[in-house]
Amino acid sequence: MINTKAVKYAVFLVAVLSFGAVSAHAANEYGFVNVALVFDKYQKTVDNDKSLQEAGKKKEKDRDALVSEIRQLKDELVLLTDDAKAKKQENLDGKIRELQEFDQAAKEELGNTRRDAIQGIFKDIDDVVQATGKRKGLSFVFNERALLYHDEKFDITDEVLTELNTAYAKAAKKA
């Protein structure tokens, strides 16, 4: 019938394997980071936002100067004779094209600058998360947005943010 020795061995084996799985699970450490919060509060993000706003304002001033020239040409056009109007109209059309090209180039330049800055910031964040995870012996670090539930004791957001801002401040002093 049933071999009691085999049953005892099977129960023992299941118990050992279960204990091993529980022990392995307990050895794993987890952490999570609120990446959006880190991104927003990272001083490099704040500085890049200011820089982009200043560049945008400068582009806006340059654009306003072109618009002012176009308005002036339009005002002058009304007062001219037909022969003179044709030449002024060419100048006006050229300025309008210049404005359109300026708008497109400015939008592209600011977009590229912003994209490059964001890529650099996310690389910084990723590098610090990796280093923090390794230093703390974590098996996994998750983005908080991907979690439906989490215990705050696994939150390493503040640690990551502090390390990022400290490293950024040191780099800024050297520059």
Long-range contacts (C-beta under 8 A, 24 or more apart in sequence): 28-139, 28-140, 29-136, 29-137, 29-138, 29-139, 30-138, 30-139, 30-140, 30-141, 30-142, 30-154, 31-132, 31-133, 31-136, 31-138, 31-140, 31-141, 31-142, 31-154, 31-155, 31-156, 32-141, 32-142, 32-143, 32-144, 32-147, 32-150, 32-154, 32-155, 32-156, 32-157, 33-129, 33-141, 33-142, 33-143, 33-144, 33-155, 33-156, 33-157, 33-160, 34-143, 34-144, 34-145, 34-155, 34-157, 35-125, 35-143, 35-144, 35-145, 36-145, 37-157, 37-161, 38-125, 38-157, 38-160, 38-161, 38-164, 39-121, 39-122, 39-125, 41-161, 41-165, 42-121, 42-124, 42-125, 42-161, 42-164, 42-165, 42-168, 43-164, 43-165, 43-168, 43-169, 44-120, 44-121, 44-124, 44-164, 44-168, 45-121, 48-114, 48-117, 48-121, 52-110, 52-113, 52-114, 52-117, 55-110, 55-113, 56-110, 59-106, 59-109, 59-110, 62-102, 62-106, 63-99, 63-102, 63-103, 63-106, 66-95, 66-98, 66-99, 66-102, 67-99, 69-95, 70-95, 70-96, 70-99, 124-164, 124-167, 124-168, 125-160, 125-164, 128-160, 128-163, 128-164, 128-167, 129-156, 129-160, 131-163, 132-156, 132-159, 132-160, 132-163
